[in-house]
């Protein structure tokens, strides 16, 4: 009987959490209705959509703020556009082959005769800050770039009290990351006291009757 009660309580707790979230489809439908009202003549082909076009990248929703922080940390050597270009070339493996430096320099905004040299300097800045790690190969000292988790990099700069990192931007990044469900900046869960029982969040623990209570229940007293 106790096992049945435990399962029922757990099921109710899980269902309460699930039904507390609004289905994404309702939000999307509401957005579409609002868009149709604001732009009544809009055609689907007027927009770029990942559902109908190839060539897109997965980036954090916080990327604009991350880029701004990179430029703050670079001490007058802004490298955000170089970082963004690297990110748009990376797949889920998280690294980029730097086989076309002239093209990558141009896409990063460098168009003069020193474009490629300037681009390589920006790579060095990103590596010094810890946002990327560079390895040598067939294209010279900078042949491959590994894109490290920018949240962890910025978090380390904050812990080290880097003067280039503005507190307001860091706080804004933390707030936005938590808002979109990323737990990188979330405080660690409190450590339970030694010997205390733990259970998944939102679940109840049904007390186990003592032998005397079980005896009283079976005899009806």
Secondary structure, DSSP 8 states (H G I E B T S, - for coil): -HHHHHHHHHHHHHHHHHHTS--HHHHHHHHHHHHHHHSTT--GGGS--TTT--------TTHHHHHHHHHHHTTS---HHHHHHHHHH--TT-EEE---HHHHHHHTT--STTHHHHHHHHHHHHHHHTSEEEEEETTEEEEEEEE--HHHHHHHHHHTT-TTS-HHHHHHHHHHHHHTT--TTS-------TT-----TT--------HHHHHHHHHT-
